[in-house]
Amino acid sequence: MDKDPRILAFLCNWCSYAGADLAGTSRIQYPTTLRVLRVPCSARVNPQFILKALQEGADGVLVSGCHPGDCHYLEGNYYARRKFATMLDLLEYVGLEKGRVRFSWVSAAEGGKFAEVVKEVTNGVKEVKDTTQFLKKRDWPNE
Amino acid sequence: MSSLTDAIREEAKKVLSEGKVDFVIGYGEGDNPMRTQPVFIDKVEDIDKLVWPSFGLINLANYLLRHRNTPHKIGIVAKGCDSRSIVALLKENQIDRDRLFIIGVNCPGMLSRQVAREKAGEIVAASSNGDKWSFETTEGTKEVSCFDLMPSNCAACRHHGPVIADVIVGDPVTEPEGDGYDDIREFEQKPAPERHNYLKQEMTNCIRCYACRQACPTCNCDECFVDITQPRWVDKGLEPTDLAIWQLIRTYHQAGRCVDCGACEEACPMGVKLLWLTRKMNLVVRERFGFEAGVDPEALPPLATYKKEDPQEFIL
């Protein structure tokens, strides 16, 4: 795609959101493609959120949480991992292009990694040929 | 009448007359030879209404849900998949085991109206002669053998016998080799755009009547996500992405719960290939977490538990 992609990012309050903050305060440069939504935990992200985001016009979706073992709620990200694994397999089965829905673990100390993740995800979404899969057609323009 | 019918009637009669149950849920004849309806027998005189059907792709465990809060003791006729559904319901505390008397049936497999419609066309009358069915269609009479009328889930079934039962009727069925998911694996090999087009094409047939949801014993939420208006997860209407997302989320909610009974697909008035999605979900759960719904009464549902070493190759 030619234009800058718009990626909806669900960042967990305790790790990835703080990691994004660190990337900012450390003045690390990364693409401005994310629209960040802060959630209490990666397990808060219902797979329905992901589909809804695609339907409402997100070119990509990133869900990011704490590393396994570091969850603020002890085990939320373990459950999240199982949920995302099943949902991602199902989405790929029905032909969702690879690279549109991504997951990552970023801790609060990993500002550099956060920037790398954003770059990687942005490049992945740029390579997607058809971002209109699951885009809801409305009577008015989606823009 | 088949020997299974006789055996089911005999067992039902026994439990009813001994007063072990208040009523028995079983299969009854529908209004035509290709229809089966549930019957609720509470008197021994009515026992002849129980049959073992040919086109019996309904899941009787569904009817237990209406008795979640009643005091009745219930007898239920359960083929392999129905018994797995009962296990799934027990696991989710939907019903007490003490209240159930399960008449398990070693099921040789059912026939599907949907498949018959695909093979023969618009059917106006049907009759069986031995291992063949002859269908009178709008384009003349067609004969189809029973084997060709089996739906994909029965062909792939590896649990013909009941998982739990108080009494079992019928001869055990030899389970075929393999895990039965070859058709799904074959479909996975197709390129992604082709798979997506298939989804679009199948889902545009959906009319959102929710017959699939109503036919399914594990679709038992008090309020389904499509009916919720705040927040409104899926808009009303027949917009293609709404249709696809409704079916995808329904499938996702079946992860580790779907027993592959095929009741949803058989209930669909539009012939949408729903098992194409739910069977993939079953395969994912099986390959990722080594879990099969309704087989082990002790095992925790896969999305309600975790292992520290779960694979995470997809996570950056």
Interface residues (C-beta under 8 A of the other chain):
Chain A: P47 Q48 L51 K52 Q55 P68 G69 E75 Y78 Y79 R81 R82 K83 F84 A85 T86 M87 L88 D89 L90 L91 E92 Y93 V94 G95 L96 E97 K98 R102 F103 S104 W105 V117 E120 V121 D130 Q133 F134 L135 K136 K137
Chain B: F187 E188 A192 P193 E194 R195 H196 N197 Y198 L199 F225 W233 D235 E239 P240 T241 D242 A244 I245 L248 I249 T251 Y252 A255 L277 K280 M281 V284 V285 R288 F289 P302 L303 Y306 K307 K308 D310 P311 Q312 F314 I315 L316
